[in-house]
Amino acid sequence: MFGKRSSGGDTLQREAPQPAQPAPAAMPASAPRGPQPSKQASGQPAFKPTADDMGMPSPSIAPSRPQPPVIENRRSESFYETKGQIFGALIEAIDLTQLSKLDPMAAREEIRDIVNEIITIKNVAMSISEQEELLEDICNDVLGYGPLEPLLARDDIADIMVNGSATVYIEVQGKIQKTGVRFRDNQQLHNICQRIVSQIGRRVDESSPICDARLPDGSRVNVIVPPLSIDGPALTIRKFKKDKLTLEQLVRFGTISPEGAQLLQVIGRCRVNVLISGGTGSGKTTLLNCLTQFIDTDERVITCEDAAELQLQQPHVVRLESRPPNLEGEGEVKMRDLVRNCLRMRPERIIVGEVRGPEAFDLLQAMNTGHDGSMGTLHANSPREALQRLESMITMGGFQLPPRTIREMVVASIDVIIQVSRLRDGSRRITHVTEVVGMEGEVVTTQDLFVYDYLGEDQNGKILGRHRSTGIGHPRFWERARYFGEEQRLAAALDASETIDEQVR
């Protein structure tokens, strides 16, 4: 079927004297984890199989405390040499053009057949479990992302951090742990990075060493390569769960109390302009996805992102994504261009994945000109700092406006700031639901509706705390909630949380 296989096996019989040279960008070789090949054929002592080599599941990295030592289940150099020879023969034996025309399952079966044939011809001695894992590794190299495939398949991993070819970390339940996953060399890692970013028409090389991209499932990817990254390519993947989180699940996780969740539902339903603030990895995008679940299905929503990662469930959603410049330095489309273009697309809500530059001015303008219910996220450590960052981003954007004018614009545009934080035990909490009230002189005034109080920690190091109402019974957006028929739910949420707070005291 693939042309080169019809030559009577001559190509397959040629022994590869060295491990295969780095494959093209579309077909990188790899050196993922797994068993060592048997050495009986070369007269060396037989390889003593481990639980992993016998086909048993390798021990997972326990997220609970205390954490066990990381198992560095690395393979020997002889395994990489054997795999390199088989991979080199595979590349010579297949027609990549024909392979690309097959669906993934058919292509995987075809590769497995060829690899089995190569193993037979080369008389490679290995157990059934070793051979099966070798087949899976090579299929991942050719059709997937090589050593990253097992990590991408795990739904409990939040982040994958590759610091060069020999060091890979993951985040599980808010804690960073080292794995035994490795790449053959930096060239293979660079090829995989190139494969990822090329799927959305981008590139990463010496002339363009920084790139933001996304995987087909929406996971966010950042790549930075030499010469900016000294120890080899650095790849960071922010994975999204296959099952999208809901506000009810956040309540079960303790991120917010049931009464606080009801308040957030009212905020999402009443077209309140919301800014979600938090640090890196605190859950801003997850919370934004949860809030958008309460947008009416008949509203037209337009999203603007640097790398499309929002997962809105409404039927009428237009997704826009910025674009870096091409090889000639032309064709760049910035976030501000997208936000300004949104105003010509008849939006009812504009959602900006992350506000990080001059587009803050255009978002505030949109919020203040009839696009109620717009939302965005930004990096800040508190609601007060979020307001200061908005002001600084507008100033750095070149807008020659007096500080008071900028602050008046912020007050007229932003209704609520929701602060999310990742605590030192890895848990994520909504720590503030803060309302922007107005101005007193030159200062923007705010009031907290909900806060999270730190109470201590248990014997396992888990943070203990509680969400409570601050006693504000009539928020500034009360009339808006009344307009949408939600004032009773709003009052019930505030009263219930205040009652619980009094009982606790």
N, C-alpha and C positions, 0 to 999 in steps of 0.2 A: 504493500500500500504506500510506503514511504520511499520507494525508489531504490535507495541504497541497500535495502535489505535483500534485494533480488540478485546480488552478486555472488551467491554461493557461500557466503559467510567469510570471504577473504578479508574483508575489512574488520570483522569481528575477531579474527584470529591473530591479528597483529598485537603483540604485547606492547603496552605503553611503558617505556622505560622509566618515566618520571610521572609524578602527579600532574594532572591536567593543568594547562595554563589557564589563567582567568578567562572565564567564558564571556561572551558579549553581554552587554547590559541587559538584554532580554533574557539571558539564560545563565545566571551566575551559579558557580559551584559553591558549596557550603561545607561546613564541618559542624553539624549540630551534635547534640549529646546522644549518647546511646552506648551499645555494647562494643567491645573490642572484637576484632576478627580472630578466628581460631588460628593458632600458630603451628598446629600439628603438621600441616603440609610442608612447612619449611624446616622441620626437624626440631623446632623449639618446644619448650614445655607447653603443655596444653593450657589454654586460657581457662581460669577458674570462674565459672559464671556466677553472677550476682543475681539478686532478686529482679533487678531491672532487666538483666540480660535474658532471664528465663521467661520474659513476656509479662511479668507481673508489673502492676502500676508502680512507678517510682514514687517514693514518699514525697508528699506535697509539703510545701513550706507552711507550717502552721501559723495562722494569723493570731492565735491566742497568746496570752502571756503566761509564763515566760517563753520566749521564742527558742526553739531548738537550733543548734548550729546548722548552717547552710550546707547542704550536701553538694559538693562539687563533683558531680558524676561525669568526669571528663574521659574522653576516649584517648587511646594511645595514638602515637604518630603512625604506627603500622596500619591502624584503621583508616586514617586519613589518606594514606598512600594507596591502600586497596580501593577505597572509594574513588579517589582521584583517577585511578586507572580505569575503573568501570565507567565513571562519568565521561572520561575522555573518549572511550570507545562508543558510548551512547551518543555523544554529540556527532561523531563521524557517521553513525549508522542511521540517524533519523533525518528526515527532511522537515526542517522547522516551518517552512511555508505550509506544508500539508498539515502538520500538527496543529498549527494555529487555527485551522478551519474546523477542527473537531470541538465538540462540547467538552467541558472539563472532565467529566466522568469517562468519556470515551478516550480522551487523550491520556488520562491517568492509566487506564487499562492497557493502552498501547505501549506506554513507557514501561510498565511492569513486565509485559511480555518480552520486550527487547532486553531489559536488564536481566531477566531470568535466563534468557538465551546467552547473554554475555557471561554470566556466572558459570553456566554449564560449559561453554567453550573454553573459558580460561581455567576451568577446574579449580575454582576458589572454594576452599573448605570453610564452611561456616554452618552454624546450626540453623534450624528453621526460624527460630525467633530472631536471630541475628540477621538472617536474610530478609525477613519481613520488615524489620526496622530500617535496614539499608534501603529497601525498596521505597519505604515511606519517605525517608530523607531525600532520596534522589527526586521523587515526584514533587516534593515541596520545593526543591531547588529549581526545577524546570518550570513548574506551573504556579508556584506561590512565592512566598517571601522567605524561603529557606528556614533557618533556625528560628525565625520569629513565629512560624505557623503554630506550634504548640501553645505559645503564649497568647497569640491572638484568639485561639479557640477557647481559652478559659474566660468565663464570664465574671470571675471574682477579682480579676486584675483591673485596676483603674488606670495605671500608667505603666508604660514600658520605656526604660531609659537605657540606651546603648551608648556607652562611653568608649568608643573604639571597638575593635574586633574581639577583644578578649574579656570584656567586662559588660555585663548586662544586669541591670537592676529592675525590679518590679515594685509596684505599690499594691499591697493587699490590706484592706480594712484600715487605710490611712497610714500604714507603716511601710517604710522602704526596706526591701530585702534583696540580698544578692542571690543570683541564680548561677547555675553552672553552664548556662548557654553560652556558646562562643561561635564566632565566625572563623572561616579558614584564614582570612587575612583582611586587611583594610580594603583591598580591591573588591573583594566579594561584598563587603558591607556597602561600599560605594555603589556597586552595581544594583543592589537591592534598593538603596535610597533613590537611585535614578529611575528604577522601575516604578516606584511608588509615585514620585512627583510627575512622571511622564503621563500617567493616567489622566491627569487633569490639564495636560498641555503645558506643564512647567518643566524647568530644568534646574539642575544643581551641578556646578562645576567651579573651576577656579575664577572664572569671570563673574559668576553669580553664585557665591558660596552659601547664601542663606535662602531658605525657601520654606514657605508654609504650604501645606497640602492637606489632603484628606484621603482616607481609605473609602472603598465603596460602601461600607456600613456607616459612614459618617464620622469615624474616629479621626481626631485631629492629629496632624503630623507636623513636626518641625525638624528640619535638617540643616546642619551647618557643617561644612566640610573644610579641609585644609585649603588655603593656608591659615584661615581664621581659627579652625579647630586643630590644635597642635598635635594631639595624640591620635589623630585619625577622625573619621566622620563621627559626629554625635547625632544620634537619632532619638527623638522623643515622640512617643505616641500616647495621646490621651484617649483611652478606649471608652466607648459608650456601651452601656449594658444593652443586650438584645431586647430585654423586657424594659420598656420605658418606665421610669419611676413616676409615681403619682403622689399627690399631696397626702393621701391616706397612708401610703408607705412611709413618707417622711415622718408622719406622726408616730408610726410604729417604731421607727428608728430613733425617735426622741429628738429629731431635728427641730420640731416645733410641737407645741401642745395642741390638743384638739380645738381648744378655744382660739388659739392663734391661727390654726389652719382655717377655721371658719372666717376669721377676719381677712385672711389672704384671699379666700374665695370671693368675699364681697369686694375686695380691692380689684381683683381680676375681672369681676362681672361688671363693675360700675364705671369702667373706662377711666380709671384713675391713672395719671401719668406716673410711672414707677421707674426708679433707678435702683438696680441691685448692685450693691457694693460688697467687696470682699477681696481676700488675698488669693494668690495662685493656688488652685486645687481646693478651694473652699466650697465649691458647689454652686457657683453663680449660674452657670448655664443650665444645670439640672433644675434649679429653682425657677429659672425663666421658662423652661419647658413646662413645668408644673403649672405656673400661672397662666400660660397660654391655653391650658385646657378649658378655662372658663370663659374664653372668648366665644361669643355667639357665632354659630355656623354661617349666618348670613352676612358677616362682616368681611370686607376685603383686607387682607393682611399682607404686607410686603416686608420681607426681611432683608437686611444688608449685613454681610459678613465678609471678613477676610478669607476665611475657610469655612464653607457651609457646613454647619454642625447642628443647627437647631432642628428639632424634630416635631414640627407642629402637626396637629391632627385635623385642623380645620380643612374643609374642602376647597376654600378659595384663598390660596396662599401663593404668592409670587416670591421666589427665592432669587436673590441677587448676590453676586460674589465679585469682589475686587480682583484686579489682574495686575501682575507685575509687568515691567517693561520687557520687550523681546530682546533678541540678540543685538539689534541695532539701537537699543535704548529707547524705543518708541512703543506706543500702544498701551502705556500704563493707564489703568483706571483706578483711581483712589477711592477710599471709602466716602470721602466728601462728595465725589461725583455721583456715587450711587444714592446717597441720601438726598441730594438736590434733585436727582432725576425722579426719585419717588414722588415728589410733590406733583409731578406731571402725569402720574399713573393712577390718579383718583384713589388714593389709599384711604382707608378708615383708621387703620392703625399702622404705625411704622415701628419695627422692632430692629434695633441695632445690636448685633451679637456682642460687640465690645467697643466702647467709646474710648479712643486712645489718642485723639488728635483734633485737628480743626473741625472735624465733623460734629463735634459737640455743639458748636454754634448752630449748625443747620438742624440738628436734632431738637434743640431747644426752640428754634423758630417753628419747627413743625408742630411741636407740642402746644405751642401758643397760638397756632393759626388754624384750629379746627380739627386737629388730628388727635383727639383725646384718646387716652388708653394706650399711648405709645410707651414703649419700654426699651431699656438698654442696660448694659452692665459696664462696670469699670472697676479698676483695681484701687482699693483704698482700705484703710484699717478701721475706719469709723465713719458714721454718717457725716460728721463735721468735716473730716478730711475729704470725703467724697465731694462736698460742695467746694472745697478749696481746690481740688483737682480739676473740677469743671471750669472754674474761673481761670486757673493757670493754663489749661489746654486752649481755651479761647484766646487768651492773651498771647500765647506762643504761636497761635495760628496767624498772627499778623493783624488782628482786628484792633484798630485804634479806638477803643472805647474806654470811657472812664470806669473805674472799678464799681462805682455805685450802679451804673447802667447795667453792667454785666450781672450784678447781684439781683437787681430788680427783674431782669430777664429770667434768672434762675428761679426766683420766687414765683413768678407768674407761670412758669412751665412745669416745674417738678412739684408733685403733690406728696409722694411718699418715697422714702429711702428705706430699703430693706438690707440690713447688714448680715452677712453670713461669714462664719469663721470656722476654720479647722483647728480644733483644740489639740493640746499636746499629746493626748492619748489616741489621736487619729480620728476621733468622732467629729462630725460636722453639726453645727448648731446655728440657728437663726438667733442672733444675739440682740438685734434691735429692729423694731418696726417704728420708724420715726417719720413724723409729719413735718413738712416745711410750712411754717405758719405765716411768716411775713418778715418785715424788717423793723429794726429799732435803730434809728440813726444809720450807721454804715454797716451794721451787723445783721446777718440773716438769722432769724429766730426759728427754732425748731422745738418740737415736743415729742417725747417718746410715748408711744401707745403701748408697746410691748417690749420687755427687756428680759434677758436671761441672766440670772444670778448664779454665780459660782459658789457652791457650798462646801467643796472639799473633794476628796477622792476616796474610793474604797480600797480594800487590801490588795486588789489586783492592779491598782493604778488607774482605774477608770474614773473619769471626771464625773462628779455628782453636781447637779444643779437643777434649777426649776425656771420655767417661764412664768412671768407674772404680768398683770396689767399694772400700769402706773396710776390708774384711777381716772384717766381722761374719759369722761362719759359722752362727750359731744365733739368728735373730731371735726376738723375743718371741712372734710369732704362729706359731712353728714347730709347736706342738701343734695349732693350728687347721688348719694345712696338712696335718699328719699325719691329722687326723680326716677331711679330704676327699680323702685319698690323693694329695696333691700335694707331699709332702715331698721326693721324689726330684727333681722338676722344680725345686723351690726350691733344693735343694742344688746341683744342676747349674748353675743360673743364677749363683749366688754364686761357685761354684768357677771357672766358666769366665771370669767377669769378673775374678776375682782373678788367674788365670793370665795373661790378656791384659795386665793392669796390670803384672805382674812382667816380662813380655817387653818391654813398652814401656820400662820403667826400665832 
